[in-house]
């Protein structure tokens, strides 16, 4: 096989692996780079060159700068003022949430913005007595649109900016995308206010958590009868979980309620046990272990909450150690002293065989336990608590330094426009990071925890793959095919084709990978046809950011479960928005970056 054939074959394999999600995206990237070395397409130096690109330092530094803003509660402060401005108006709330998310995402990245505002928006929906589904999709879409406004709005923009320098093109400037990005945001907000919000479902909110998760049929009240073989045994010795697949949530004894009792708690005659399990198992308990099902039991949230024990909704984060694990393999209750009552995945509640269900990014868990057991998992980034967070853990006194560090970064990054002295973006972001560290706004021990190394590895690997495309001539080969079959259609048609191709690839692939796969072909096609390659670079960059059609974009995954959305909700609302931003791009991109 020729080097071109090998490179294109590996590209197809990588796209399939990205789409199936059988392996983490960074692992796929590393395997791709290794395959290029083992097949002789790249040398080792060429294969790892992407890791030495200054964009890697820039993106890592931005993670730390954003972390400083989060830890000082700036976003929490913004969120608390939205309700004062909007009141209970769904129309005004939608507009404010999308505008605020877009503005924040232009400097904080869309996924980060969505994660930070998710609990705040759920709280706003509760105060306004609106279903969360009416506000969460606008939050995600506003953040995605806002990411297109600046160079640092998404990691995709930064990755493209670094990659195009290989073709002799100047990197993207900080606000080069802003004119088109602002129009995109305004179009998106107008669409959601006029049509999109009317297409959103009314799901979640209003009901108690026990009603929302439909767990009434799985939680019952059992009385310990005289003569039961369980009397005198501890809960650990009773083995109700292993023998009958029953989880004991409460013990009511002499009118005293005990929540989530420990394994050493002894069972007494007359105890009332609140248990979770299938009805088929509950019907066996009287005969087998001497427990009687109480038919007059009525479940509500208060039955499962007492003193310091509460019910919480938590969302599994993308890089959580829980992803790919089950409750059984995690020994969740024993390890964390928390009880998972139900799992909501893509609008469907999982209760039966829950202990064997493999957890995924975006799953929402209904958890019973104390707040002091939940908060460490939130602090470690394993889960996101779907309620307004208390400001007590925020470093409010350091907020001015977090803002100053970001302002310093922005000022240095545009210094070339003001003073004529251009400071590399990587140096500008490092200056902001050192200010955070010097003022202890971000502590050294937590600095590396703020960085998404998986994303950095993926971008570095895909940049190295771009080198392989160029070295082997695979990009020129594909560009030649496009020139032969589509070159006569004119520049607008070719540009539209690359935009649509990139949007299609962002559905199964990450935005960064899709952009870096299409980019070399788009640039070489533009050069071959005598067009301005920067026009095509901008179109591919914008297209890679606009992933609205399916809930596979990380920002959409974050709202998928909490909003109780169905897959088709994104298809219906997102497809029209995608068509609108496509039309705007086809009109405006050639205006600002002529062919």
C-alpha positions in Angstrom: 0.0 0.0 0.0 1.2 3.5 -0.8 1.6 6.1 2.0 -1.5 7.9 0.8 -3.6 4.6 1.0 -2.3 3.9 4.5 -3.1 7.4 5.7 -6.6 7.4 4.3 -7.3 3.9 5.6 -6.2 5.0 9.1 -8.4 8.1 8.8 -11.4 5.9 8.1 -10.6 3.6 11.0 -10.2 6.6 13.3 -13.5 8.1 12.2 -15.2 4.7 12.9 -13.6 4.5 16.4 -14.6 8.1 17.2 -18.2 7.4 16.1 -18.6 4.1 18.1 -17.0 5.5 21.3 -15.7 2.1 22.1 -12.4 3.8 23.1 -11.8 7.2 24.7 -11.0 9.8 22.0 -7.5 10.5 23.3 -6.7 6.8 23.2 -7.9 6.7 19.5 -5.6 9.7 18.8 -2.6 8.0 20.4 -3.3 4.7 18.5 -3.6 6.7 15.2 -0.2 8.3 15.8 1.4 5.0 16.7 0.0 3.4 13.6 1.5 6.2 11.5 4.9 5.6 13.0 4.8 1.8 12.7 3.7 2.0 9.1 6.6 4.3 8.3 4.3 7.2 7.3 5.8 9.5 10.0 9.0 9.5 12.0 8.8 9.5 15.7 9.8 13.2 15.8 7.1 14.1 13.3 4.5 12.0 15.2 5.1 13.8 18.5 5.6 17.3 17.0 2.0 18.2 17.8 2.7 17.9 21.5 5.3 20.6 21.2 2.9 23.1 19.6 2.4 26.3 21.6 -1.4 25.8 21.3 -1.2 23.0 23.8 0.3 25.4 26.4 -2.3 28.0 25.5 -5.3 25.6 26.0 -3.8 24.2 29.2 -3.4 27.7 30.6 -6.9 28.7 29.7 -8.2 25.8 31.7 -6.4 27.2 34.7 -7.6 30.8 34.1 -11.2 29.5 33.8 -10.7 27.5 37.0 -9.8 30.7 38.8 -13.1 32.3 37.7 -15.1 29.2 38.8 -13.4 28.9 42.2 -14.1 32.6 43.0 -17.9 32.2 42.3 -18.1 34.8 39.5 -20.5 32.7 37.5 -22.6 32.0 40.6 -22.9 35.7 41.1 -24.1 36.3 37.5 -26.6 33.5 37.7 -28.2 34.9 40.9 -28.9 38.2 39.3 -30.7 36.7 36.2 -33.9 36.0 38.1 -34.1 39.6 39.4 -33.9 40.9 35.8 -36.3 38.3 34.2 -38.7 37.5 37.0 -40.9 34.5 36.0 -41.1 35.3 32.3 -40.1 32.3 30.1 -39.5 34.7 27.2 -37.2 37.0 29.1 -35.4 34.2 30.9 -34.7 32.4 27.6 -33.2 35.6 26.1 -31.1 36.4 29.2 -29.8 32.8 29.6 -28.8 32.5 26.0 -27.2 36.0 25.9 -25.3 35.4 29.2 -24.2 31.9 28.1 -23.0 33.2 24.8 -21.0 36.1 26.5 -19.5 33.7 29.0 -18.7 31.0 26.4 -16.8 33.6 24.3 -14.1 33.6 27.0 -14.8 30.4 29.1 -15.5 27.8 26.3 -19.0 26.4 25.7 -18.7 23.1 27.7 -17.4 24.9 30.7 -20.0 27.6 30.5 -22.8 25.0 30.3 -21.5 23.0 33.2 -21.2 26.1 35.4 -24.7 27.5 34.6 -26.5 24.2 34.6 -27.3 24.2 38.4 -28.1 27.9 38.3 -30.6 27.5 35.4 -32.3 24.6 37.1 -32.7 26.8 40.1 -34.1 29.6 38.0 -36.6 27.2 36.4 -37.8 26.2 39.9 -38.2 29.8 41.0 -40.1 30.7 37.8 -42.2 27.4 38.1 -41.0 26.4 34.6 -40.0 22.9 33.5 -36.2 22.8 33.2 -36.5 21.5 29.6 -37.7 25.0 28.6 -34.4 26.6 29.6 -31.6 24.0 29.5 -31.5 23.5 25.7 -31.3 27.3 25.1 -28.5 27.4 27.7 -26.5 24.8 25.7 -27.2 26.3 22.3 -26.4 29.8 23.6 -23.0 28.6 24.9 -22.2 26.8 21.6 -23.1 29.9 19.6 -21.0 32.1 21.9 -18.0 29.9 21.5 -17.8 31.1 17.9 -17.2 34.7 18.8 -13.5 34.7 19.9 -10.4 32.7 19.4 -10.5 31.4 22.9 -14.3 30.6 22.8 -13.6 26.9 22.0 -10.6 24.7 21.9 -11.5 24.0 18.3 -10.7 27.6 17.3 -7.4 27.4 19.0 -6.5 24.1 17.5 -7.3 25.4 14.0 -5.3 28.6 14.6 -2.3 26.5 15.5 -2.7 24.1 12.6 -3.1 26.6 9.8 0.4 28.1 10.4 1.8 24.9 8.8 0.3 26.1 5.5 1.9 29.6 5.8 -1.3 31.2 7.0 -1.3 33.7 9.9 -3.0 32.4 13.1 -6.5 33.6 13.9 -6.5 36.8 15.9 -8.4 37.1 19.1 -11.5 38.8 17.6 -11.3 37.8 14.0 -14.4 35.7 14.3 -16.3 38.2 16.4 -18.4 40.0 13.7 -19.8 36.8 12.3 -20.1 35.2 15.7 -22.2 38.0 17.1 -24.6 37.7 14.2 -24.8 34.0 14.8 -25.7 34.6 18.4 -28.4 37.1 17.6 -29.9 34.8 14.9 -29.8 31.9 17.4 -31.5 33.9 20.2 -34.2 35.2 17.7 -34.9 31.7 16.5 -35.2 30.2 20.0 -37.5 33.0 21.1 -39.8 33.0 18.1 -39.9 29.3 17.2 -37.5 27.1 19.0 -38.9 27.5 22.5 -42.3 26.5 21.3 -40.9 23.2 20.1 -39.3 22.4 23.4 -41.0 19.7 25.6 -42.4 20.4 29.0 -40.4 17.9 31.1 -39.1 17.7 34.7 -39.7 20.1 37.5 -42.8 20.6 39.6 -43.1 17.0 40.8 -41.3 15.5 43.7 -38.1 13.5 42.9 -39.9 10.3 43.8 -42.5 11.1 41.2 -40.0 12.3 38.6 -38.1 9.0 38.8 -41.2 6.9 39.1 -39.8 4.9 42.0 -43.1 4.3 43.8 -43.4 0.8 42.4 -40.0 -0.1 43.6 -40.0 1.2 47.2 -42.2 -0.4 49.9 -42.6 -0.7 53.6 -42.0 -4.1 55.3 -42.7 -5.0 59.0 -40.5 -7.6 60.8 -43.0 -10.2 62.1 -42.6 -12.2 65.3 -40.6 -15.4 64.6 -38.7 -13.8 61.7 -35.3 -15.4 61.2 -33.9 -11.9 60.7 -34.5 -10.9 64.4 -31.2 -10.3 66.2 -29.2 -10.3 63.0 -27.3 -7.3 61.7 -28.2 -5.9 58.3 -24.9 -7.3 57.1 -25.7 -10.8 58.4 -29.3 -10.6 57.0 -27.9 -10.4 53.4 -31.1 -9.0 52.0 -29.3 -7.4 49.2 -27.5 -10.5 48.0 -30.3 -13.0 48.6 -33.4 -10.9 47.6 -31.9 -7.9 45.8 -33.4 -5.6 48.3 -31.8 -2.3 49.5 -32.7 -1.1 52.9 -33.2 2.7 52.9 -34.7 3.4 56.3 -35.6 1.7 59.6 -38.5 3.0 61.6 -38.4 1.8 65.2 -40.5 3.1 68.0 -41.4 6.2 65.9 -37.7 6.9 65.4 -36.6 7.0 61.9 -33.0 6.0 60.9 -31.9 6.8 57.4 -29.5 4.5 55.5 -28.6 2.3 58.6 -25.2 0.8 58.8 -24.3 -2.8 58.2 -23.9 -3.4 62.0 -27.5 -2.3 62.9 -29.5 -5.2 64.4 -33.0 -6.0 63.3 -35.7 -6.1 66.0 -39.2 -7.5 66.0 -41.7 -4.8 64.9 -39.1 -2.8 63.0 -40.5 -1.2 59.8 -38.0 -1.4 56.9 -38.2 0.9 53.9 -36.8 -1.1 51.1 -36.1 -0.8 47.4 -36.6 -3.8 45.2 -38.8 -5.5 42.5 -42.3 -6.4 43.5 -41.6 -10.0 42.5 -39.0 -10.2 45.3 -41.1 -8.4 47.8 -43.9 -11.0 47.5 -41.4 -13.7 48.7 -40.3 -12.0 51.8 -43.1 -13.1 54.2 -42.7 -16.8 53.4 -38.9 -16.8 53.3 -37.7 -14.3 56.0 -40.8 -13.3 57.9 -41.4 -9.8 56.7 -44.9 -8.5 55.9 -45.6 -6.0 53.1 -47.7 -3.1 54.3 -50.2 -2.2 51.6 -51.1 1.3 53.0 -47.6 2.6 52.5 -47.5 6.0 50.7 -44.1 7.1 49.3 -43.0 10.7 49.1 -39.7 12.6 49.3 -40.0 13.1 53.1 -40.1 9.4 53.7 -36.5 9.2 52.3 -35.2 12.4 53.9 -34.5 12.9 57.6 -32.1 15.1 59.6 -28.8 15.3 57.5 -29.9 12.8 54.9 -31.4 14.2 51.7 -32.3 13.3 48.1 -29.9 14.7 45.5 -29.8 14.7 41.7 -26.2 14.4 40.4 -24.8 14.3 36.9 -21.9 12.1 35.9 -19.2 14.2 34.4 -17.2 13.4 31.3 -13.9 12.6 33.0 -15.4 11.0 36.1 -13.9 7.8 37.4 -17.5 6.4 37.5 -17.8 6.3 33.7 -17.6 2.7 32.5 -18.2 1.4 36.0 -21.3 -0.1 37.7 -22.7 0.3 41.2 -21.6 -3.2 41.9 -18.0 -2.7 40.7 -17.7 0.6 42.5 -19.2 -0.9 45.7 -20.9 2.5 45.7 -22.9 2.3 48.9 -20.1 0.8 51.0 -17.4 3.2 49.5 -19.3 6.5 49.6 -22.0 5.9 52.1 -24.6 7.0 49.5 -27.5 5.0 48.0 -28.4 5.4 44.4 -32.2 5.0 44.0 -32.5 5.5 40.2 -30.6 6.4 37.1 -32.0 8.7 34.4 -30.5 8.2 31.0 -31.8 10.2 28.0 -35.2 10.6 29.5 -35.5 6.9 30.5 -35.4 5.9 34.2 -33.4 2.8 35.1 -34.2 1.0 38.3 -34.4 -2.7 37.5 -30.9 -4.2 37.3 -29.5 -0.8 38.2 -26.5 -2.3 40.1 -25.3 -3.9 36.8 -25.9 -0.8 34.6 -22.7 0.7 33.3 -22.5 4.4 34.0 -22.0 6.9 31.2 -21.2 10.6 30.8 -24.5 12.6 31.2 -26.3 10.0 33.4 -28.3 11.6 36.1 -28.5 9.7 39.4 -31.1 10.1 42.2 -29.0 9.7 45.3 -29.9 9.4 49.0 -27.3 10.5 51.5 -25.8 13.4 53.4 -24.4 16.5 51.8 -21.0 16.1 53.4 -20.7 12.8 51.5 -21.8 14.4 48.2 -19.6 17.5 48.3 -16.2 15.8 48.0 -17.3 14.0 44.9 -18.4 17.4 43.4 -15.1 19.0 44.4 -13.2 16.2 42.7 -15.2 16.7 39.4 -16.7 13.2 39.5 -20.3 14.5 39.6 -22.2 17.8 39.2 -24.8 18.6 41.8 -28.0 19.7 40.0 -28.9 22.5 42.4 -27.6 26.0 43.2 -24.3 25.6 45.0 -23.5 27.4 48.2 -21.0 30.2 48.0 -19.4 29.0 51.2 -16.8 27.0 49.4 -16.0 29.8 47.0 -12.9 32.0 47.4 -14.9 35.2 47.2 -12.1 37.4 48.5 -9.9 36.3 45.5 -12.5 37.2 42.8 -10.7 40.5 42.0 -7.5 38.5 41.3 -9.3 36.0 39.0 -10.8 38.8 37.0 -7.4 40.7 37.0 -5.6 37.5 35.7 -8.1 37.1 32.9 -8.0 40.8 32.0 -4.1 40.6 31.9 -4.3 37.7 29.5 -6.8 39.5 27.2 -4.8 42.7 27.3 -1.5 41.0 26.4 -3.2 38.9 23.7 -4.3 42.1 21.9 -1.2 44.1 22.6 -0.1 44.0 19.0 -3.2 46.0 17.9 -2.7 48.7 20.6 1.1 49.0 20.9 2.4 47.2 17.9 4.3 44.8 20.1 2.9 41.3 19.6 3.1 38.9 22.6 2.6 35.2 21.7 -0.8 33.9 23.0 1.0 31.2 25.0 3.0 33.8 26.9 -0.1 35.9 27.5 -2.0 33.0 29.1 1.0 32.0 31.2 1.3 35.6 32.6 -2.4 35.3 33.7 -1.7 31.8 35.2 1.3 33.1 37.2 -0.8 35.9 38.6 -3.4 33.4 39.8 -0.7 31.3 41.5 1.1 34.3 43.0 -2.1 35.5 44.6 -3.1 31.9 45.6 -6.4 32.3 43.7 -5.5 28.9 42.3 -3.3 26.8 44.4 -0.4 25.0 42.9 -1.6 21.6 44.2 -4.9 21.9 42.3 -3.5 23.5 39.1 -3.1 20.3 37.1 -6.5 19.0 38.2 -8.1 21.9 36.3 -6.5 20.8 32.9 -8.4 18.5 30.6 -5.4 16.5 29.5 -7.5 14.2 27.3 -8.4 17.1 25.1 -4.8 18.2 24.9 -3.7 14.7 23.8 -6.5 14.5 21.2 -5.6 17.9 19.6 -1.8 17.1 19.6 -2.5 13.7 17.9 -4.8 15.2 15.3 -2.3 17.9 14.5 0.3 15.2 13.9 -2.2 13.4 11.7 -2.4 16.7 9.7 1.4 16.4 9.2 0.8 12.9 7.8 -1.9 14.1 5.4 0.5 16.8 4.1 3.6 14.7 4.0 2.0 11.8 2.0 0.1 14.1 -0.3 -3.3 12.6 0.9 -4.7 16.1 1.3 -3.7 17.0 -2.2 -5.1 13.7 -3.5 -8.5 14.4 -1.9 -8.4 18.1 -3.0 -7.8 16.9 -6.5 -10.9 14.7 -6.4 -13.0 17.6 -5.2 -11.5 19.9 -7.9 -12.3 17.4 -10.6 -15.9 16.6 -9.6 -17.0 19.8 -7.9 -14.6 22.6 -9.0 -16.9 23.8 -11.8 -19.7 24.5 -9.4 -18.1 27.7 -8.1 -16.5 28.7 -4.8 -19.8 29.1 -2.9 -20.8 25.5 -3.7 -17.4 24.1 -2.7 -17.4 26.1 0.5 -21.0 24.9 1.3 -19.8 21.3 0.8 -17.0 21.6 3.3 -19.3 23.3 5.8 -21.9 20.5 5.5 -19.1 17.8 5.6 -17.7 19.3 8.8 -21.1 19.6 10.5 -21.8 15.9 9.6 -18.5 14.8 11.1 -19.0 16.7 14.3 -22.0 14.5 15.1 -20.0 11.3 15.7 -16.6 12.9 16.3 -15.3 15.6 18.6 -15.4 19.1 17.2 -11.6 19.4 17.3 -11.0 16.1 15.5 -13.6 16.9 12.8 -12.1 20.3 12.1 -8.5 19.0 12.0 -9.5 16.2 9.7 -11.3 18.4 7.2 -8.9 21.4 7.4 -5.9 20.1 5.3 -8.2 19.0 2.5 -10.1 22.3 2.5 -6.9 24.4 2.4 -5.4 22.4 -0.4 -8.7 22.5 -2.4 -8.9 26.2 -2.1 -5.3 26.6 -3.2 -5.8 24.2 -6.2 -8.9 26.1 -7.3 -7.3 29.5 -6.8 -9.5 30.6 -3.9 -8.5 32.3 -0.6 -7.7 29.4 1.7 -8.6 31.5 4.8 -12.2 31.7 3.6 -12.4 27.9 3.8 -10.5 27.8 7.1 -13.1 30.1 8.7 -16.0 28.1 7.3 -14.6 24.8 8.6 -13.9 26.4 12.0 -17.4 27.7 12.4 -19.0 24.5 11.1 -17.0 22.4 13.6 -18.5 24.5 16.5 -22.1 24.2 15.4 -23.2 20.8 16.6 -26.9 21.2 17.4 -28.6 18.3 15.5 -27.8 15.5 18.0 -27.1 15.6 21.8 -23.6 14.2 21.2 -21.8 17.6 21.7 -20.6 17.7 25.3 -22.5 20.9 26.0 -25.7 19.1 24.8 -24.9 16.0 26.7 -24.8 18.0 30.0 -28.4 19.2 29.5 -29.7 16.0 27.9 -30.5 14.1 31.2 -31.4 17.0 33.5 -33.8 18.4 30.8 -35.5 15.0 30.4 -35.1 15.4 26.6 -35.6 12.8 23.9 -33.1 12.4 21.1 -35.6 13.7 18.6 -36.0 16.9 20.6 -32.5 17.9 19.5 -33.1 16.8 16.0 -36.3 18.9 15.7 -35.0 22.1 17.3 -31.3 21.7 16.3 -31.8 21.0 12.6 -33.6 24.3 11.9 -30.9 26.2 13.9 -28.2 24.4 11.9 -29.8 25.4 8.7 -30.0 29.0 9.9 -26.3 29.3 10.9 -25.3 27.6 7.6 -27.2 30.2 5.6 -25.7 33.0 7.7 -22.2 31.6 7.2 -22.6 31.2 3.5 -23.6 34.9 3.3 -21.2 36.5 5.7 -18.0 34.4 5.5 -17.3 35.5 1.9 -18.0 39.1 2.9 -15.4 39.3 5.6 -13.0 36.8 4.0 -13.5 37.2 0.2 -12.9 34.3 -2.1 
